[in-house]
Amino acid sequence: EADIYQTPRYLVIGTGKKITLECSQTMGHDKMYWYQQDPGMELHLIHYSYGVNSTEKGDLSSESTVSRIRTEHFPLTLESARPSHTSQYLCASSDDRRNEQFFGPGTRLTVL
Amino acid sequence: AQKITQTQPGMFVQEKEAVTLDCTYDTSDQSYGLFWYKQPSSGEMIFLIYQGSYDEQNATEGRYSLNFQKARKSANLVISASQLGDSAMYFCAMSYLGGDSNYQLIWGAGTKLIIKP
């Protein structure tokens, strides 16, 4: 079954740690996205990719980085986590037919 | 510039009543798409319904329908016979062709819907 996966689902970590949030999709989509969202608030696009070796920054400035070495994999890395990074991170991919975005279950990150 | 506006930050509705969630958009493009997503408290984003700008009929998916009024640039979501499980955040989004010749998606701020028993 085609799907999109994120791990971990929940992460509590101390300030200064390096973390990588994983996102994988089995739908063969070229386009992938990372959003940051505080509870009950709007989504903010922080990174996107149109395909392998393509990465772009989104509307919201973020200290995170991404890579796209394989079509199905789009990990997000924080080199030094801070309490201000506490949020939910949603990964999505989209088809070319009508640009519908398919979302993973999200990672809830808490930085102490 | 493209814009999506959801004017209702929150709504309370009695169970079994119909609900209309407002969404207006602004674009000068002729070709665009409109989406509604639901986000329960668990956090996942669930696709509900899609309307293409050239679709003449309003989209329907089960209890969900999209009231598309192109001249007014509105794409309101209607939920018939609301249920307790409909309590969630609802986001309106618009797909349009960006300057880099790729389709972009912009999001509204969301409406928090609470269904009262």
Interface residues (C-beta under 8 A of the other chain):
Chain A: K31 G40 M41 E42 L43 Y50 Q88 L90 A92 S94 D96 R98 N99 E100 Q101 F102 F103 G104 P105 G106 R108
Chain B: G33 F35 Y37 G43 E44 M45 I46 F47 Y50 G52 M89 F91 A93 S95 N102 Y103 Q104 L105 W107 G108 A109 G110 K112
